[in-house]
Amino acid sequence: MTMHGSFASKGGFAKKRNVLTRIERIEKLKGKGLWSDAKKSSIFNLPKVRTDV
């Protein structure tokens, strides 16, 4: 049985993801200066971050 063409990855452009992992969100917050390891910021209740990945 063959796979339908819409399921196969052709190596072209990838779909844009809707959500970021926790690590990706923290990295974006660090880039904006809203996260610091020094003040022991909590990993819970992180602010929303736009997905421009």
Helices and strands as residue ranges (DSSP letters): H 22-32
